[in-house]
């Protein structure tokens, strides 16, 4: 079998570059915030034993190579003692590099939904995309982008509990129907401790909102007397009655805006 002839019939689209690991700049728009050090050590051991099977992706900003995809592989390669790492170059400015980084992470499906939402928000804020433009770039519906951005209204503490307890994005969206505070926090703890599914969590939120509406009705003030003259006549009659009974009583009236 002639391997050379087989290779010649395929097109070459670029080449693998061997770049010193210390020369590669991390992408400041990297959406991933949590990288398990334990998993990095496992990957580093695999790289040490078997080599790096998949090159990382970089682009050049000026003369400096910047990482587009493969931060875990780069970090693990450094731990494994690699001085150079195989890289594939893509043509991209900073805006497109940020987009490619986000897409690569989403396609790997191991980024949590809060990290995805933060990445989308950065794309919109830094590069001036509308929600619709961001959706087109990411290949999803505009409503998906809008729903993903909404969950960022949850506090950092609430997000940590949601992720720690393995609750879904739909759990997070259900919580957003409650105002931030003790009621929302209490609902979150009940969801987590009772292991409520999405339907049960939504019913819990419905019940809390109904209780809130009932409490609000009881708090409503009594309506004012419609005819103000009738109100004052009633007061004056009461004063007259008290005086006739020997009680020194008087009333004063002050007009304001």
N, C-alpha and C positions, 0 to 999 in steps of 0.2 A: 504494500500500500504506500503510495507516494503522498506523504503529508504535505509537502511543499506545493504540489499541484492543487490539492484541495483548498489550501489557504489562499492561493492566488485568485480564486474565483470570487472571493468575498471582498467587498469594498472596505477600505480603511478610513475610519472617521476619527482622526486624531490619534494620539499616542499616550502611553503611560509615562508620566513624569515622576522621577524620583526626587522628592523635595525634602530637605532636612526638616524634621518635626518642629524644631525651634523657630523656623522661618514662617510657619503658617499662623496667620491671625485668625482668632475665633470670630465668628459672625456675631456682631452686637445685637442683631435682630433674631438670634436663636430663640424660638418660642419655648423650648424645653427648659424647665427650671429644676427638675428633680432627676438626678442621675445616681442610681444606687452604686455606692462604692464596692459593695460585695459583688454585684454583677460585673463591674469593671474588672475586678480581680479575676473572675472566672473567664472573662473574655481575654484578658491579658495572658492567662495561662494557656488558653487555646491558641492564641497567636504565637506564643513562645514555642509551642509544640508543633503546630501545623502551618505557621505562617499566616499572613493576612490574605484571605481569599478574595475579599472585595475591596478594591481601591476606594479611597475617599474622593469626593468631588470638590474642586476648588475653582475659583475664578481669580483673575488678577485685577486688583484695584491699584492703578498706577503700576509699579513694579513689584508690588507686594502680593503674595498669594493669600487669598482669604477663603476660609472654609465655607462651603455651601451645604454639603451633606456629609455626615459621618463623624460627628463629634465624639460619640462613644468609641468608635474605632480608633480615632486619633489619640484620645486619652489613654485607652488600653495599650496602644502601641508604644506610647511613651513609658508606661509602667513596665511593659515587657522589655524595655531597653532598646527599642528601634531608634536609630539615629536618622534614618530616612524612611519615608513612607510613599508607596505608590499612589499617584493622584491622576484623576481624569479632569482635564480643564473644560469648563463651559464658558461661553461668551455671555457675560451678564454684567450690567451695572449694579450699583448697590441696591436699587429698588427691586430689580429682577432677582438678584441673589437672595434677598429677604423672602421674596415670594417662593422661590424654589426651595429654600430651607423649610418654610412652613409646609409646603405641599409634600416634601419628602417625609417630614415627620408625621403628617396626617396619613399618608399612604402606608406608613409602617404600622399604624393603628396601636401604638403603644404609648401615645401621649394622652394624658387625661384631658377631659373636655374643658377644664378651666385653663389649661395651658394653650389649648387650641384657641379658646376665646381671647386670651391675652395676645396671642400671635395675630389674630384677625384685627383686634383693636389697634395694635401697633401698625399694621399695614395701612389701616384707614387713616390713622393720625399722622404718621410719618410721611406717607406717600400720597396723601390727599385722595384716596379712593372713596367713592360713595359705597354704601352697603351693596348696591346692585353691581357696581364694578368689581368689588371684592368677591361677590358671589360668582360672577362670570369667570374671574381668574381661577377660583377654586373649584369650579365645575359643580356648583350646588345652587339651590334656590335662594332667593333673597330672604325669604322667611327663615331659612335655616341659619343664615348669618345673624338675622335680627334676634332669633331665639337664643343663639349662642352668646351674643353680646349681653343679653338681659341678665344672664346668671352672674355676670361680674358685679351686679349690685349687691350680691351677698358679701358679707365681711370675710376677712381672711380666716378668722376663727371658725366661722360657719363652714367655709370651704374645707378646712382641715378635717372637721368632724365628718362631713359628707364623704370625703375621700377615704378617710380611715375606716368608716363603717361600711364602705362599699355601696353607698347609695348612688342612684343613677342621676343623669341630667334631668329626667322628668321629676324626680324627687325635689331637685333643686328648684325647678320652675314652679312646682306646687308651693314651696315655701315662700316664693316671692309675692304671693297673693296676700301675705301677712306683712304688716309694717315691721320694720326692724325694731327689735326690743325683746322684752322678756317673753312675750307671747310667741314670737317666731322661734326664739331660742328653745322655749319649752316644747314647741311642736317638733323641732328638730331632734331633741333628746328622746321624745316619745317614739319617733320614727326609728331612731337608731336602736334604742333599748328593746322595743317590741318587735324589731325586724319587720316593720310594716312594708308591704309591697306598694306599688305606685297607686293602685286604686284605693287601698286602705288609707294611704297618706292624703290623697285628695279628699276623701270623706272626712278625715280629721280636720283638714283646713276648712272645709265647708261648715262643719259643726262650730268651729271657733269663730268663723265669720258670722254665723247665725246668732251665736251668743252675744257677739259684739253689737249686732243690730238691735237685739232685744234690750240690752243694757242701755243703748243710746236712746231708745224710745222712752225708757223710764226717767232718763235725765232731762228730757225736754221741759223747758220752763212753761208755766201756765200762760195762756195767751193774755195779752193786755186787753183791758176793757176797750171795746171799739169806740164807744162814744165817750170822749174824755170829759165832756161837760157833765155827763151822768155820774162819772166817777167822782168829780169834785163836789157835786151836789150831795152825793152820799156821804162824803167826808164831812161836809159842812153840817149836814143834818145830825151826824153823830156828835159833832162838837157841841151843837145847840142842846142836844139831849143831855150831854154830860154837864153842861153849865146849869141847866134847869134842875139838875140833881144836886147842885151845890159843889160840883167839881170844877176847879179852875183849870180850864183847858183852852188852848188856842191852837190855831193852825196858821202856818205861813206858806205862801206859794211863791216860788221863784221860777222865772222863765229862763230857759237856756236854749241853745241851738238844738 
